[in-house]
């Protein structure tokens, strides 16, 4: 029954991720997300039938780690104050929000590990939930930073490249979804993302947050 705890953590994490994209775009002059009713933390506004409902339930049924995403927040790069640089900022804010959530979960883990008056079962439940929240949000951050369309990392890399290289790089866009699927089914995604997550978790354990 862990999914009863993991699913709300996943929902909250992906909603914050998308809200931050919309907020960053709004702050830089584009109100597309606001006009679409997406500049909110209300989960109902961000539900993606596949990524927020079907995939997490599939994870539950197949007993694999909980994973999913929310419906991407729309924005219009042409309405940003500096379309190229601001598009990169909008893209980066999502993964950064997950890193902040992961760090907050690690701090909360330390607080609950030291909190007096908690029973063993209650304490263990909180610690397990917070460790999951930290790990999940790190995964969401590093996954979204991969330079594959439509992930945030592709927008960041696209903004850094000069025009000729950007055009060449953009040729992978029609195949981005297939590339991500291939990474998933071959286990390459875990091989790429998990080492980075392990480094961060070990560092936080070393400084005493997760110890």
Buried (B, 14 or more C-beta within 10 A) or exposed (E): EEBEBBBEBBBBBBBBBBBBBBBBBBBBEBBBBBEEEBBBEEBEBBBBEEBBBEBBEEBBEEEEEBBBBBBBBBBBBEBBEEBEEBBBBBBBBBBBBBBBBBBBBBBBBBEBBEEEEBEEEEBEBBBBBBBBBBBBBBBBBBBBBBBBBEBBBBBBBBBEEEEEEBEEBEEBEEEBEEBBEEBEEEEEBBEEBBEBBEEBBEEBEEEEBBE
